[in-house]
Amino acid sequence: MGQIRHFIAITEEIKNHLQFLAESGCPGFDCSKESLEIIRFWGKRVSPHRRQTKAIVSENLEAIRRNLGDCRRCKLSHSRTHIVFGSGNPEARLVFVGDAPGYDEDSGGEPFAGASGELLTKIIQAMKLSREQVYLCNIVKCRPPGTRDPEPGEIRICLPFLKRQLKAVSPEFVCTLGALAAQTLLEKTAPVSMLRGRFYDCMGFRLIPTYHPEDILREKDNLPEYNRLRSSVWEDIKKIMKGLGID
Ligand code: SF4
């Protein structure tokens, strides 16, 4: 009798969770052979140098983009112009992850456009790299309406695609830009000011959080804060350069 009650309680919990997902905009589950194979290896460290293993455990970016399709999995699809999938080197040693596409990214379909994109380009160039040598993407791929942050339910639905992209690129370093990207990938709630400045192990990559270029630009009329943020970002970037062996 006790076992039956336990079974009913579990069934009820599953039902509630499925209802919650449906209300968050999740239309169903991708149980294709390809997706199940990827899920089987989630959380297992894959050395970027073990290309043969990588080929087994991860798909390529084109396959992930195809699988994403004209995504309507969450309500951000209602307000977007373009899906901003990601761009850059599919075998990059360094991936930058931002929070969500803004107006310029939504218009052009490319991540990190507009003023904050220009600042990021300058940072990448100061690292003696180019945008084509790194990979750029965001936590969610569609622009939230107005200037709001993506909601937890929207992030939860979109995040598996980002994780698949990270597995596919298999970089040595991931640099998150802004609070939301760091908090999401590290599953922490601390502000970026407390998370930044050190490396974390995340999905087998070395992840370092720093401020978003937008955080710096927002302070352009407050010179002391503007300079503080700029030098904090540069300190973090120098740590990545050291890791990459760039003098
Ligand atoms: S944000 Fe992600 S999950 Fe939501 S519609 Fe866009 S691509 Fe799909």
Boltz pocket constraint, residues with backbone or C-beta under 6 A from the ligand:
constraints:
  - pocket:
      binder: B
      contacts: [[A, 68], [A, 71], [A, 72], [A, 73], [A, 74], [A, 75], [A, 76], [A, 77], [A, 83], [A, 140], [A, 141], [A, 142], [A, 154], [A, 157], [A, 158]]
      max_distance: 6.0
